[in-house]
Amino acid sequence: MPAQPKLKRELSVGEVARRAGVAVSTLHFYESKGLITASRSTGNQRRYPREVLRRIAIIRVAQRAGIALADIHAALGTIPDGRTPTQADWRRLSSGWKDMLQQRIDSLMQLRDQLETCIGCGCLSLGDCPLRNPYDRLGADAAGPVLLQLGVGGAAE
């Protein structure tokens, strides 16, 4: 039986882009944000360690879930450079994002339920909502849909 070819330790930017299913410009962007790192070859070409593929997979899934790049950066910062993220790392990172996602889901459900009847008061079109914001009391504290921003479901106090 022939020997398996040895996997390359480092990959070119084109190889990473192809394997990860992203544009080269996306890799450059991720690198500029500190989400991934590359070394330089003697010809000054980017070279990525193989573990960057798993990091990119985490970034893409997190972005699809709506996680902010700053939060992704912080989470990836808990995984030592040079180590491929493990299944345990993913469980830890994703469980940390579950509460944030649940809050977003709850907020969207509240928005959906109030969309036809109320915009959350404090909006530009309703200066005085007798149900949720009598005499525009919330307008003194903030602008926009204040109740929705605060995640408050009941009447203004």
Buried (B, 14 or more C-beta within 10 A) or exposed (E): EEEEEEEEEBBBBEBBBEBBEBEBEBBBBBBEEEBBBBEEEEEEEBBBBBBBBBBBBBBBBBEEBEBEBEBBBEBBEEBEEEEEBEEEBBEBBBEBBEEBEEEEEEBEEBEEEBEEEBBBBBBEEBEEBEEBBEEBBBBEEEEBBBBBBBEBEEEBE
